[in-house]
Amino acid sequence: MTGFALPLWAEIVVGTLVLLGAGIALVGSLGLLRLSTYFERVHAPSIIATMGCWCIMHASILYFSLLGRHLALHPLLIALFVAITVPVTNIFLMRAALFRARRAGLNVPPSLSRTIPPTPENS
């Protein structure tokens, strides 16, 4: 490598952030295994994965900024893409699962697009 050693405080902070991010991702994986229905399971990995990604992103920014002696923002782009795509994908998957559950006759909330709002004539 470059032969440049990071200061001890930076190694501790980077190591702590990476371990924290990995621990958060592990908790999300355990939530995926423990929860019973799809509608419960979909939240654990999506929210937790984003939090774990942000911890690892902060560690990467600190590490590469100190190693290259300039501000490294490329990990921020990765975290931003994850933060944008995970909720959007989650919404589409949840809508598809609700649609399939309604078609199968399962007990799920009704579609809001087909309900008629109350008017003074209907009330």
KAWOKA-V583029 format. One record per helix or strand. SS is the DSSP state (alpha for helix, beta for strand). FROM is the first residue (numbers start at 1). LEN is the number of residues. If there is no record, write none. Layout:
[[SS/FROM/LEN] [SS/FROM/LEN]]
//
This chain:
[[alpha/8/27] [alpha/38/31] [alpha/74/30] [alpha/112/3]]
//
